[in-house]
């Protein structure tokens, strides 16, 4: 199981803006069981949706060479939660990018009505942290599942190609080794 | 620099209230960002970004906190900033009062040096250069 809080990208302009959608369904236990009888996407998981949409925007701006993590939720305003049967659309804008990290703003809307706004700070993990967040192949697979390459383009309109950094180390399938 | 512009101070206070979630009455000129206001390293990304937006001045990395000096093998030995390192810091941080830090220049203590007043002086210097 992966931690997917968006279903697909619908717009992506490298270094500038990313838009992704998530369909809310009753078959998700966090929707049907979080507050029985209400059937909505909890706010914390909306923030995850913003973070995934904005996080990929930040990662792409750095050529997918940095380990990007959500470091701080500077501001969040949620006026309504999307209900089962609705589609939430996350729009994120890259406000600033530097070697330390990035600043992203975002809005969420359902059927054209704005229901949330965030300001997020992302950090690039430095050498003090040796944890691997993804194998490059895993991240590439996630991008493909999100239909990222169907919509991603550069500001001049050129379609975005699979970045070299994600091709460097193909997905490894770890298998149990027999005991000797 | 011991004086600061009240308008700059007020704007910086708003940035700090937003970035650190502190109350207005917690902010005073002598308050240190880390020790008194609870700033963490990641907050400085947020603070610098909002200072740039508020005052419309670019703040290159390392200008507010010259971490290249603080992590340099040349200027830091056995966890302390060397006399040459202190000179470098003075040149790079004319807005900050380094006198207390200089007495026991342990790098770990550096983070608690910067005060709200220092931030004001830093921004005023940037605004004067930009004018």
Interface residues (C-beta under 8 A of the other chain):
Chain A: X71 X72 X74 X75 X95 X96 X98 X99 X100 X101 X103 X121 X123
Chain B: X18 X19 X42 X43 X45 X46 X49 X52 X61
